[in-house]
Amino acid sequence: MFEQFKRLVWEWRGAIITVSNVTALITLVRLLGWFQPLAWSSLDLLFKIRPQEPPDNRIIIVGLEETDIQKYKQWPISDHLLAKLITKIKTQNPRVIGLDLHRDIPVPPGYKELTKVFKTTPHLIGIQKVSGDQFYPTIAPPPILKELGQVSASDLVIDRDGVLRRAILFPRTPEQPALPSFGLAVAFEYLKKERIHPTPSTDGGWLKLGNTIFYPLQKNEGSYLNVGTAEYQIILNYRGAKQAFQKVSFTQVLENEIAADLFKDKIVLIGSRAISLKDYFYTPYSKGENSSPLLTYGVEIHANVTSQIISTVLDHRSLIRTWPEPVEYLWIFGWILLPSVWAWQWRTTQNAIKLFSIISLGTIAFSVILLVSVYLAFLNAWWISVISPLFGLGLSSIIISFTIYISRLQEANLSLEKKVKERTQELEENNQQLKSTLHQLENTQQQIIAQEKLAYLGVISAGITHEIRNPVNLIKNFADLSLELEQELQELLKNVPESLNDEESQNIHESLSLILENLVTIKNQTQRIDLIIKALLPQANTQDLTPSLTNINQLLDTAYKLVHHSKKSHNNTVKIKLVTNYAPSLKNIKVVVPELTQALINIIDNAYDAVTLKQQTHSDNYKPTISLITKDLGASVEIGIYDNGLGIPLELQTQIFQPFVTTKLRGSGTGLGLSITHDIIVGKHRGELKFETEVGCYTKFIVTLPKKL
């Protein structure tokens, strides 16, 4: 017997593991309350798709509309108007009058008149707010009605998602332990004429009216979790979204615009129906797919509570019922078990597509049956859990599918193990050959890496050579110029008479200024060399090349002067016309000054070479010109460097920014200048570098830089 049981467990191991794991998971998620919002939404949906119940003609709502407030131009309405309203309602002999308006303080005029009406209306029920907190304090009842014992609690309970689904029968506070809710008190008064009075039930002392026992909502009843049990609550069974009760306005009653017997033997509830007073709530009918939220006023909520109690007692309309908690878990377990058993018995199907199609169709069928069952049960006032079993059903189907798939893999693995053993010997024989091949591969790989390193070092060395060559030449040339100027100054000083004329004095000062300018240039170029050398060190970093605010116009002038003096020191006798057109508002632009200076020098240097070469090959009518232009584009700056030189050859235009591509004569440049310039402007400054050219006519380089780097 035990062996048979073990064999049965082994045969159904996949279904057993799936059901136990999914049940544990769904139970945990349910206890954590994660399903509760979805469960509330499912209840709301059931209310919305349920057929509309007929209106309860026993209840009439006299609502204070926006038009009434505008007509009487007062809120709260005066005691005189309220007394007049109640008096007119009394003349038609209603069975109960419920006043869902707080009247804890007088609203003159007419307080004595209203007090008299209160004293002479024994079937009038007033309200007070029993429960309170720092946001919604308690509100006292009308003093006269409190003395007469005609007061009820207006408190309502709202779920955490803001929807009102429960009704309070007794607030159960220490101050008012037996005060009924407004809806219940009105129902008590109405049922007196039917000779039905509240009594305690024999199975726990719960509220009993006639043959109906109103069992309170328990801690974990239905899909609620840890619901407060301090108050006597029931699930509210709404009659419908609209037209559940007949409604008339204050003005219609006060101006006799209603039938003479409209209120006779009826329940008349007086309350606010003005949107500006904000006495409204969200109910299961509030959220529509294509409409604005439907708001239900407080007086209509109380009307639903009263209607639910009366119709349950007199018309045998069912209360919303739920299963005990153990039955709920058994229901969930059944829907987890069903797809697992269904799928596992088809596990031997060889065709995988057919197998998973059967499982999918079964899951869909079970889901439809579950949803239809829950809906039919709700039509009979049973609220049965649907979210937990639906998740359990789906998760069970998915996991059992994976379990079947894994079991098939295990079976395939057993057959593969045999083949692996057969192949082991063959693999061992080939092992030595693989080791030899691997050794050759490693040698080849090392050679490739070495070659790549050498190639990369060649590119870096060429770039460094280009970067260092220009500043070193400039330093040498400016040093020579400084010596020449110093000799000229000495000659001038030797021949200086005791008094100098203005022109001679001006020459001395110009020479001294030029020496100073040269020395500053030498210092800047020396700093550039220092930065380049630091970049080669293993410990180098970019902390010295931090962005700083600078004047773009001055930076462009400096770059031009550096190129101009460099060319002049190389005996360049071409006279070049410089045209500048600078925007005036480019003083505080954040850039990396050394790098941007180098980039501009590279472009201007190319422009110099272009116009020099054209001068050497063209007639004397040619006038070499370089134009420097800056523009303020708002969030960015545009720098234009134009020359009327030879232009860029067509075959080089698509690769002008690539390393080692040059437009100069052989031996005149490395071809790295524009490549480095492109990296500085586009890569490091997040800018743009474009050019326009026409062979034999001109070249325009346009640099665009953001103002904030």
SULZI-V897716 format. One record per residue. N is the residue number from 1. RES is the residue in three letters. PHI is phi as a letter, one per 40 degrees, with the letter a starting at -180 (NA if undefined). OMEGA is omega as a letter, one per 30 degrees, with the letter a starting at -180 (none if undefined). D_CENTER is the distance of its C-alpha to the mean C-alpha in Angstrom with 1 decimal. Layout:
N:RES:PHI:OMEGA:D_CENTER  N:RES:PHI:OMEGA:D_CENTER
This chain:
1:MET:NA:l:60.1  2:PHE:c:l:57.7  3:GLU:c:l:57.7  4:GLN:c:l:56.8  5:PHE:c:l:53.9  6:LYS:c:l:52.7  7:ARG:c:l:53.1  8:LEU:c:l:51.1  9:VAL:c:l:48.3  10:TRP:c:a:48.2  11:GLU:c:a:48.2  12:TRP:b:a:45.3  13:ARG:d:a:43.5  14:GLY:c:l:40.3  15:ALA:c:a:40.0  16:ILE:c:a:40.8  17:ILE:c:a:38.3  18:THR:c:a:35.5  19:VAL:c:a:36.4  20:SER:c:a:36.7  21:ASN:c:a:33.4  22:VAL:c:l:31.3  23:THR:c:l:33.1  24:ALA:c:a:32.4  25:LEU:c:a:28.7  26:ILE:c:l:28.3  27:THR:c:l:30.4  28:LEU:c:a:28.3  29:VAL:c:l:25.0  30:ARG:c:l:26.8  31:LEU:c:l:28.3  32:LEU:c:l:24.9  33:GLY:g:a:23.9  34:TRP:c:l:20.9  35:PHE:c:a:22.6  36:GLN:c:l:23.4  37:PRO:d:l:20.5  38:LEU:c:l:21.3  39:ALA:c:l:25.0  40:TRP:c:l:24.6  41:SER:c:l:22.9  42:SER:c:l:25.8  43:LEU:c:l:28.3  44:ASP:d:a:26.9  45:LEU:c:l:27.3  46:LEU:c:l:30.8  47:PHE:c:a:31.7  48:LYS:c:a:30.5  49:ILE:c:l:32.4  50:ARG:c:l:35.4  51:PRO:d:a:38.3  52:GLN:c:l:38.7  53:GLU:c:a:41.4  54:PRO:c:l:44.2  55:PRO:c:l:44.1  56:ASP:c:a:45.8  57:ASN:c:l:48.7  58:ARG:c:a:49.8  59:ILE:b:l:47.0  60:ILE:b:a:46.7  61:ILE:b:l:44.1  62:VAL:b:a:45.3  63:GLY:b:l:42.1  64:LEU:c:a:41.7  65:GLU:c:l:40.1  66:GLU:d:a:38.7  67:THR:c:l:42.0  68:ASP:c:l:44.0  69:ILE:c:l:42.3  70:GLN:c:a:42.9  71:LYS:c:a:46.4  72:TYR:c:l:47.4  73:LYS:f:a:45.2  74:GLN:a:l:44.7  75:TRP:a:f:42.2  76:PRO:c:l:43.1  77:ILE:c:a:46.0  78:SER:c:l:49.4  79:ASP:c:l:51.5  80:HIS:c:a:54.1  81:LEU:c:a:51.8  82:LEU:c:l:50.5  83:ALA:c:l:54.1  84:LYS:c:l:55.2  85:LEU:c:a:52.4  86:ILE:c:l:53.3  87:THR:c:l:57.0  88:LYS:c:l:56.5  89:ILE:c:a:54.6  90:LYS:c:a:57.3  91:THR:c:a:60.0  92:GLN:c:l:58.7  93:ASN:f:l:59.0  94:PRO:c:l:55.5  95:ARG:c:l:55.4  96:VAL:a:l:52.4  97:ILE:b:l:50.6  98:GLY:b:a:47.2  99:LEU:b:a:46.0  100:ASP:c:l:42.2  101:LEU:b:l:42.4  102:HIS:c:l:42.6  103:ARG:b:a:46.0  104:ASP:c:l:46.4  105:ILE:b:l:47.9  106:PRO:c:l:50.3  107:VAL:b:a:49.1  108:PRO:c:g:52.4  109:PRO:c:l:54.5  110:GLY:h:a:55.9  111:TYR:c:l:55.1  112:LYS:c:l:58.6  113:GLU:c:l:58.5  114:LEU:c:l:55.2  115:THR:c:l:56.7  116:LYS:c:l:59.7  117:VAL:c:l:57.6  118:PHE:d:a:55.7  119:LYS:c:a:59.0  120:THR:b:a:60.5  121:THR:b:a:57.7  122:PRO:c:a:57.8  123:HIS:c:l:55.3  124:LEU:c:a:52.5  125:ILE:b:l:49.5  126:GLY:c:a:47.4  127:ILE:b:l:44.1  128:GLN:a:l:42.8  129:LYS:c:a:39.5  130:VAL:c:a:40.3  131:SER:c:l:37.2  132:GLY:a:l:35.5  133:ASP:a:a:33.1  134:GLN:c:a:32.0  135:PHE:c:a:29.8  136:TYR:b:a:32.1  137:PRO:c:l:35.7  138:THR:c:l:38.7  139:ILE:b:a:40.8  140:ALA:c:l:44.5  141:PRO:c:l:46.5  142:PRO:c:a:49.2  143:PRO:d:a:52.1  144:ILE:c:a:54.8  145:LEU:c:l:52.8  146:LYS:c:l:52.2  147:GLU:c:a:55.9  148:LEU:c:a:56.6  149:GLY:g:a:54.1  150:GLN:b:a:52.2  151:VAL:b:l:48.7  152:SER:b:a:45.6  153:ALA:c:l:42.1  154:SER:c:a:39.3  155:ASP:c:l:36.5  156:LEU:b:a:33.7  157:VAL:b:a:31.2  158:ILE:b:l:27.6  159:ASP:c:a:25.3  160:ARG:c:l:22.1  161:ASP:c:l:20.0  162:GLY:g:a:22.2  163:VAL:b:a:24.6  164:LEU:c:a:28.4  165:ARG:b:a:30.0  166:ARG:b:l:32.8  167:ALA:b:l:36.0  168:ILE:c:l:37.8  169:LEU:c:l:41.6  170:PHE:b:l:42.5  171:PRO:c:l:40.3  172:ARG:f:l:42.6  173:THR:c:a:42.4  174:PRO:d:a:45.3  175:GLU:c:a:46.4  176:GLN:b:a:46.5  177:PRO:c:a:46.9  178:ALA:b:a:48.3  179:LEU:c:l:46.7  180:PRO:c:l:45.5  181:SER:c:a:42.5  182:PHE:d:a:43.1  183:GLY:c:a:42.8  184:LEU:c:a:45.1  185:ALA:c:l:47.6  186:VAL:c:l:47.9  187:ALA:c:l:48.5  188:PHE:d:a:51.1  189:GLU:c:a:53.0  190:TYR:c:a:52.9  191:LEU:c:l:54.1  192:LYS:d:a:57.1  193:LYS:c:l:59.0  194:GLU:c:a:58.4  195:ARG:f:l:59.9  196:ILE:b:a:56.8  197:HIS:b:a:56.0  198:PRO:c:l:53.4  199:THR:b:l:54.8  200:PRO:c:l:53.4  201:SER:c:a:53.1  202:THR:c:a:55.2  203:ASP:b:l:52.4  204:GLY:i:l:50.6  205:GLY:g:l:51.4  206:TRP:c:a:48.5  207:LEU:c:l:48.8  208:LYS:b:l:51.2  209:LEU:b:a:52.0  210:GLY:g:l:54.8  211:ASN:c:a:54.0  212:THR:b:l:50.3  213:ILE:b:a:48.7  214:PHE:c:a:45.3  215:TYR:c:a:43.8  216:PRO:c:l:40.9  217:LEU:c:a:37.5  218:GLN:c:a:37.6  219:LYS:d:a:35.1  220:ASN:b:a:33.5  221:GLU:c:a:34.8  222:GLY:g:l:33.2  223:SER:b:l:29.5  224:TYR:c:a:29.3  225:LEU:b:l:29.0  226:ASN:f:l:30.8  227:VAL:c:a:31.4  228:GLY:c:a:33.5  229:THR:b:l:37.2  230:ALA:c:a:38.5  231:GLU:b:l:38.5  232:TYR:c:a:40.4  233:GLN:b:l:37.7  234:ILE:b:l:37.8  235:ILE:c:a:35.2  236:LEU:c:a:35.5  237:ASN:b:a:36.9  238:TYR:c:l:35.9  239:ARG:c:a:38.4  240:GLY:i:a:36.0  241:ALA:c:a:33.5  242:LYS:b:l:36.1  243:GLN:f:l:39.8  244:ALA:c:a:40.3  245:PHE:a:l:42.6  246:GLN:c:a:44.9  247:LYS:b:l:43.8  248:VAL:b:a:45.9  249:SER:c:l:45.2  250:PHE:d:a:47.0  251:THR:c:l:48.8  252:GLN:c:l:50.1  253:VAL:c:a:51.7  254:LEU:c:a:53.1  255:GLU:b:l:54.6  256:ASN:f:l:56.0  257:GLU:c:a:54.0  258:ILE:b:l:53.8  259:ALA:c:a:56.4  260:ALA:c:a:59.0  261:ASP:b:a:58.3  262:LEU:c:a:54.5  263:PHE:c:a:54.0  264:LYS:c:l:57.1  265:ASP:f:a:56.5  266:LYS:b:l:52.7  267:ILE:c:l:49.9  268:VAL:b:l:48.7  269:LEU:b:a:45.4  270:ILE:b:a:44.8  271:GLY:a:a:41.3  272:SER:c:l:38.6  273:ARG:b:l:37.0  274:ALA:b:a:35.9  275:ILE:c:a:32.2  276:SER:c:a:32.7  277:LEU:c:l:33.9  278:LYS:f:l:30.6  279:ASP:c:a:32.5  280:TYR:b:a:30.3  281:PHE:a:l:28.1  282:TYR:c:l:25.8  283:THR:b:l:27.7  284:PRO:d:a:27.3  285:TYR:c:a:28.1  286:SER:c:a:25.5  287:LYS:b:l:22.7  288:GLY:b:a:23.8  289:GLU:c:a:22.3  290:ASN:b:a:23.5  291:SER:a:l:24.5  292:SER:c:l:23.7  293:PRO:d:l:23.6  294:LEU:c:a:27.3  295:LEU:c:l:28.4  296:THR:b:a:31.4  297:TYR:c:a:33.5  298:GLY:d:a:34.9  299:VAL:c:l:38.4  300:GLU:c:l:37.4  301:ILE:c:l:35.7  302:HIS:c:l:39.0  303:ALA:c:l:40.9  304:ASN:c:l:39.1  305:VAL:c:l:40.1  306:THR:c:a:43.7  307:SER:c:a:43.8  308:GLN:c:a:42.5  309:ILE:c:a:45.2  310:ILE:c:a:48.0  311:SER:c:l:47.4  312:THR:c:a:47.1  313:VAL:c:a:50.4  314:LEU:c:a:52.3  315:ASP:b:a:50.8  316:HIS:f:l:49.8  317:ARG:c:a:46.2  318:SER:c:l:44.3  319:LEU:c:l:41.8  320:ILE:c:a:38.5  321:ARG:b:l:39.6  322:THR:b:l:37.9  323:TRP:c:l:39.3  324:PRO:c:a:40.1  325:GLU:d:l:37.6  326:PRO:c:l:39.9  327:VAL:c:l:40.2  328:GLU:d:a:36.4  329:TYR:c:l:36.1  330:LEU:c:l:39.1  331:TRP:c:l:37.4  332:ILE:c:a:34.3  333:PHE:c:a:36.5  334:GLY:c:a:38.5  335:TRP:c:l:35.5  336:ILE:c:a:34.6  337:LEU:c:a:38.2  338:LEU:d:a:38.9  339:PRO:c:l:36.8  340:SER:c:l:37.7  341:VAL:c:l:41.4  342:TRP:d:a:41.2  343:ALA:c:a:39.5  344:TRP:c:a:41.7  345:GLN:c:l:44.9  346:TRP:b:a:44.0  347:ARG:c:a:43.2  348:THR:c:l:46.5  349:THR:c:a:45.7  350:GLN:c:a:46.2  351:ASN:c:a:44.2  352:ALA:c:a:40.6  353:ILE:c:l:39.2  354:LYS:c:a:41.4  355:LEU:c:a:40.5  356:PHE:c:l:36.7  357:SER:c:l:37.3  358:ILE:c:l:39.4  359:ILE:c:a:36.7  360:SER:c:l:34.0  361:LEU:c:l:36.4  362:GLY:c:l:37.3  363:THR:c:l:33.7  364:ILE:c:a:33.1  365:ALA:c:l:36.5  366:PHE:c:l:35.8  367:SER:c:l:32.4  368:VAL:c:l:34.2  369:ILE:c:l:37.0  370:LEU:c:a:34.6  371:LEU:c:l:32.8  372:VAL:c:a:36.1  373:SER:c:l:37.7  374:VAL:c:a:35.0  375:TYR:c:l:35.3  376:LEU:c:l:39.1  377:ALA:c:a:39.1  378:PHE:c:l:36.9  379:LEU:c:l:39.5  380:ASN:b:l:41.9  381:ALA:g:l:39.8  382:TRP:b:l:38.6  383:TRP:c:a:34.9  384:ILE:b:a:34.6  385:SER:d:l:31.5  386:VAL:b:a:29.8  387:ILE:c:a:26.4  388:SER:c:l:27.9  389:PRO:c:l:30.7  390:LEU:c:l:28.5  391:PHE:c:l:26.2  392:GLY:c:l:29.4  393:LEU:c:a:31.1  394:GLY:c:a:28.4  395:LEU:c:l:27.9  396:SER:c:l:31.7  397:SER:c:a:32.2  398:ILE:c:a:29.8  399:ILE:c:l:31.4  400:ILE:c:l:34.9  401:SER:c:l:34.3  402:PHE:c:l:33.4  403:THR:c:l:36.3  404:ILE:c:l:38.7  405:TYR:c:l:37.4  406:ILE:c:l:37.9  407:SER:c:l:41.3  408:ARG:c:l:42.3  409:LEU:c:l:41.2  410:GLN:c:l:43.4  411:GLU:c:l:46.3  412:ALA:c:a:45.9  413:ASN:c:l:45.6  414:LEU:c:l:49.0  415:SER:c:l:50.6  416:LEU:c:l:49.0  417:GLU:d:l:50.4  418:LYS:c:a:53.9  419:LYS:c:l:53.2  420:VAL:c:l:51.8  421:LYS:c:a:55.0  422:GLU:c:a:57.0  423:ARG:c:a:55.1  424:THR:d:a:55.2  425:GLN:c:a:58.7  426:GLU:c:l:58.0  427:LEU:c:l:55.1  428:GLU:c:l:57.2  429:GLU:c:a:59.9  430:ASN:c:a:57.4  431:ASN:c:a:55.9  432:GLN:c:l:58.5  433:GLN:c:l:58.0  434:LEU:c:l:54.3  435:LYS:c:l:54.9  436:SER:c:l:57.2  437:THR:c:l:54.7  438:LEU:c:l:51.9  439:HIS:c:l:54.3  440:GLN:c:l:55.0  441:LEU:c:l:51.3  442:GLU:c:l:50.6  443:ASN:c:l:53.4  444:THR:c:a:52.1  445:GLN:c:l:48.6  446:GLN:c:l:50.0  447:GLN:c:l:52.0  448:ILE:c:l:49.0  449:ILE:c:l:47.0  450:ALA:c:l:50.0  451:GLN:c:l:50.4  452:GLU:c:l:46.7  453:LYS:c:a:47.0  454:LEU:c:l:50.2  455:ALA:c:a:48.6  456:TYR:c:l:45.6  457:LEU:c:l:47.9  458:GLY:c:l:50.0  459:VAL:c:a:47.1  460:ILE:c:a:46.2  461:SER:c:l:49.9  462:ALA:c:l:50.4  463:GLY:c:a:47.4  464:ILE:c:l:48.7  465:THR:d:l:52.2  466:HIS:c:a:51.1  467:GLU:c:a:49.1  468:ILE:c:a:52.0  469:ARG:c:a:54.8  470:ASN:c:l:53.9  471:PRO:c:l:53.6  472:VAL:c:l:56.7  473:ASN:c:a:58.7  474:LEU:c:l:57.6  475:ILE:d:a:58.6  476:LYS:c:a:62.0  477:ASN:c:l:62.6  478:PHE:c:l:61.7  479:ALA:c:l:63.9  480:ASP:c:l:66.8  481:LEU:c:l:66.2  482:SER:c:l:66.2  483:LEU:c:a:69.6  484:GLU:c:l:71.0  485:LEU:c:a:69.9  486:GLU:c:l:71.2  487:GLN:c:l:74.6  488:GLU:c:a:74.7  489:LEU:c:l:73.9  490:GLN:c:l:76.8  491:GLU:c:l:79.2  492:LEU:c:a:78.2  493:LEU:c:l:78.8  494:LYS:c:a:82.2  495:ASN:c:a:83.5  496:VAL:c:l:82.0  497:PRO:c:a:84.7  498:GLU:c:l:84.6  499:SER:b:a:82.8  500:LEU:c:l:80.2  501:ASN:c:a:79.5  502:ASP:c:a:76.0  503:GLU:c:a:75.5  504:GLU:c:l:76.4  505:SER:c:l:74.3  506:GLN:c:l:71.3  507:ASN:c:l:71.8  508:ILE:c:a:71.8  509:HIS:c:l:68.5  510:GLU:c:l:66.9  511:SER:c:l:68.0  512:LEU:c:l:66.6  513:SER:c:a:63.3  514:LEU:c:l:63.1  515:ILE:c:a:63.9  516:LEU:c:l:61.1  517:GLU:c:l:58.6  518:ASN:c:a:59.7  519:LEU:c:l:59.3  520:VAL:c:l:55.8  521:THR:c:l:55.0  522:ILE:d:l:56.6  523:LYS:c:l:54.4  524:ASN:c:a:51.2  525:GLN:c:l:52.2  526:THR:c:l:53.2  527:GLN:c:l:49.8  528:ARG:c:l:48.3  529:ILE:c:a:50.6  530:ASP:c:l:49.6  531:LEU:c:a:45.9  532:ILE:c:a:46.7  533:ILE:c:l:48.8  534:LYS:c:a:46.2  535:ALA:c:l:43.7  536:LEU:c:a:46.2  537:LEU:c:l:46.3  538:PRO:c:a:44.4  539:GLN:c:a:43.1  540:ALA:c:l:42.0  541:ASN:a:a:38.6  542:THR:b:a:37.0  543:GLN:c:l:37.1  544:ASP:c:a:40.0  545:LEU:b:l:38.2  546:THR:c:l:35.6  547:PRO:c:l:34.5  548:SER:a:a:36.6  549:LEU:c:a:37.2  550:THR:a:l:40.1  551:ASN:c:a:42.0  552:ILE:c:a:41.5  553:ASN:c:l:44.8  554:GLN:c:l:46.8  555:LEU:c:l:45.1  556:LEU:c:l:46.2  557:ASP:c:a:49.7  558:THR:c:l:50.0  559:ALA:c:l:49.0  560:TYR:c:a:51.6  561:LYS:c:l:54.3  562:LEU:c:l:53.8  563:VAL:c:a:54.2  564:HIS:d:a:57.1  565:HIS:c:l:59.1  566:SER:c:a:58.4  567:LYS:c:a:59.9  568:LYS:c:l:62.7  569:SER:c:l:63.7  570:HIS:c:l:64.0  571:ASN:g:l:66.7  572:ASN:c:a:64.5  573:THR:c:a:66.7  574:VAL:c:l:64.5  575:LYS:c:a:63.9  576:ILE:b:l:60.3  577:LYS:c:l:59.2  578:LEU:b:l:55.9  579:VAL:b:l:53.9  580:THR:b:l:51.0  581:ASN:a:a:48.6  582:TYR:b:l:46.0  583:ALA:c:a:43.2  584:PRO:c:a:44.0  585:SER:b:a:40.5  586:LEU:b:a:39.5  587:LYS:c:a:40.5  588:ASN:b:l:37.4  589:ILE:b:a:35.6  590:LYS:c:l:34.0  591:VAL:a:l:35.4  592:VAL:c:a:37.1  593:VAL:d:a:40.6  594:PRO:d:a:42.8  595:GLU:c:a:40.7  596:LEU:c:l:40.3  597:THR:d:l:44.0  598:GLN:c:a:45.0  599:ALA:c:a:42.9  600:LEU:c:l:44.6  601:ILE:d:a:48.0  602:ASN:c:a:47.6  603:ILE:c:a:47.0  604:ILE:c:l:49.8  605:ASP:c:l:52.1  606:ASN:c:l:51.6  607:ALA:c:l:52.3  608:TYR:d:a:55.5  609:ASP:c:a:56.7  610:ALA:c:a:56.0  611:VAL:c:l:58.1  612:THR:c:a:60.8  613:LEU:c:l:61.3  614:LYS:c:l:61.5  615:GLN:c:a:64.1  616:GLN:c:a:66.2  617:THR:b:a:66.3  618:HIS:b:a:66.6  619:SER:c:a:69.2  620:ASP:c:l:69.6  621:ASN:c:a:68.0  622:TYR:c:l:64.5  623:LYS:b:a:62.8  624:PRO:c:a:60.0  625:THR:b:l:57.0  626:ILE:b:a:53.6  627:SER:b:l:51.1  628:LEU:b:a:48.3  629:ILE:b:l:45.7  630:THR:b:a:42.4  631:LYS:b:l:40.0  632:ASP:c:a:37.1  633:LEU:c:a:34.2  634:GLY:g:l:31.9  635:ALA:c:a:29.2  636:SER:a:a:31.6  637:VAL:b:l:35.3  638:GLU:b:l:37.6  639:ILE:b:l:40.8  640:GLY:b:l:43.5  641:ILE:b:a:46.5  642:TYR:b:l:49.1  643:ASP:a:l:52.5  644:ASN:b:a:55.2  645:GLY:c:a:56.2  646:LEU:c:a:56.7  647:GLY:g:a:53.0  648:ILE:b:l:51.3  649:PRO:d:a:53.0  650:LEU:d:a:51.2  651:GLU:c:a:51.2  652:LEU:b:a:49.3  653:GLN:c:a:46.6  654:THR:c:a:44.0  655:GLN:b:a:44.5  656:ILE:c:a:45.2  657:PHE:c:l:42.3  658:GLN:c:l:43.2  659:PRO:c:l:45.2  660:PHE:g:l:49.0  661:VAL:b:a:49.1  662:THR:b:l:51.5  663:THR:c:a:53.3  664:LYS:c:l:56.1  665:LEU:c:a:59.4  666:ARG:d:l:59.9  667:GLY:g:a:60.0  668:SER:c:a:58.4  669:GLY:a:a:54.8  670:THR:c:a:52.6  671:GLY:g:l:49.9  672:LEU:c:a:47.2  673:GLY:d:a:46.8  674:LEU:c:l:44.4  675:SER:c:l:42.4  676:ILE:c:l:41.9  677:THR:d:l:41.2  678:HIS:c:l:38.4  679:ASP:c:a:36.8  680:ILE:c:a:37.0  681:ILE:c:a:35.6  682:VAL:c:a:33.0  683:GLY:c:a:32.1  684:LYS:c:a:32.4  685:HIS:b:l:31.9  686:ARG:f:l:29.2  687:GLY:b:l:31.6  688:GLU:b:l:33.5  689:LEU:b:a:37.2  690:LYS:b:l:39.0  691:PHE:a:l:42.7  692:GLU:b:a:45.0  693:THR:a:l:48.6  694:GLU:b:a:51.8  695:VAL:d:l:54.5  696:GLY:g:a:57.4  697:CYS:b:a:55.8  698:TYR:a:l:52.8  699:THR:a:l:49.5  700:LYS:b:l:46.5  701:PHE:b:a:43.7  702:ILE:b:l:40.6  703:VAL:b:l:38.3  704:THR:b:a:34.9  705:LEU:b:l:33.2  706:PRO:c:a:30.0  707:LYS:c:l:31.1  708:LYS:b:a:28.6  709:LEU:c:none:28.9
